[in-house]
Amino acid sequence: MKAIWNNEVLAQSEATVVVEGNHYFPADSLNMNFFKASDKQTTCHWKGVAHYYDVSVKDQLNESAAWFYPAPKPEAKQIKDYVAFWKGVQVVNT
């Protein structure tokens, strides 16, 4: 799978985990040149507290376009530190 935004590959992996229709990419599959930690956090009743990354490509910023769970609840332990995308980031099969 690939995560693409603004014609750049943000992440690529054959080992994504699908939860609620979202592909979660392992942290080591991200091109960290495009990511900056965000202060945003949200809470999911069964996964826990999500943290976010802003994505910046070619001087364009996509705020909070990626999220991850550094300390998920036990039911979501399979996505610990895996990253998912939204806000126009395309996730495609390679």
C-alpha positions in Angstrom: 0.0 0.0 0.0 1.1 3.6 -0.6 -0.1 6.8 1.0 0.2 9.7 -1.5 -0.5 13.4 -1.2 0.5 16.2 -3.5 2.2 13.6 -5.8 4.6 12.4 -3.1 4.7 9.0 -1.4 4.3 9.6 2.3 4.4 6.0 3.3 4.7 2.6 1.6 4.3 -0.8 3.2 3.1 -4.4 2.5 2.3 -4.7 6.2 -0.5 -2.3 6.8 -3.2 -3.1 9.4 -6.8 -2.4 8.4 -9.1 -1.1 11.2 -12.5 0.5 10.4 -11.6 0.7 6.7 -8.4 2.6 7.3 -5.0 1.3 6.5 -2.5 1.9 9.3 1.1 2.0 8.1 4.1 0.9 10.3 6.0 3.9 11.6 9.2 2.8 9.8 7.4 2.9 6.4 6.9 6.7 6.7 9.0 9.3 4.8 9.5 11.5 7.9 10.7 14.4 5.8 7.0 15.1 5.2 5.7 14.9 8.8 5.7 17.3 11.7 4.1 16.6 15.1 0.8 18.3 15.7 -0.6 19.3 19.1 -4.0 17.9 18.1 -5.4 14.9 20.0 -8.7 13.2 19.9 -10.2 10.3 21.8 -11.8 7.1 20.4 -13.9 5.2 22.9 -12.3 1.9 22.0 -8.9 2.8 20.6 -7.8 5.5 23.0 -6.1 8.8 22.4 -5.0 9.6 18.9 -2.1 11.9 18.2 -1.6 13.7 14.9 1.0 14.7 12.3 0.8 17.7 10.0 1.9 16.8 6.5 3.9 19.2 4.4 4.8 18.7 0.8 6.1 21.2 -1.7 5.3 24.2 0.6 1.7 23.0 1.1 0.5 22.1 4.5 -2.2 19.4 5.3 -2.9 19.9 9.0 -3.5 16.8 11.1 -3.7 14.6 8.0 -2.2 11.6 9.7 -3.0 10.0 13.1 -1.6 7.4 15.3 -2.1 5.8 18.8 1.1 5.7 20.9 -0.7 4.0 23.8 -3.9 2.4 22.4 -6.4 0.5 24.6 -5.8 -3.3 24.7 -8.5 -3.9 22.0 -6.4 -1.8 19.5 -2.9 -2.9 20.4 -2.3 -4.1 16.8 -2.1 -0.4 15.7 0.3 0.9 18.4 2.5 3.5 16.6 1.0 2.7 13.2 -0.1 5.7 11.2 -3.3 6.3 9.2 -4.3 9.1 6.9 -7.3 11.2 5.8 -7.9 14.8 4.5 -7.2 14.0 0.9 -4.3 11.6 1.3 -4.8 8.8 -1.1 -4.2 5.3 0.1 -3.7 3.0 -2.9 -2.7 -0.6 -3.6 0.7 -0.8 -5.1 
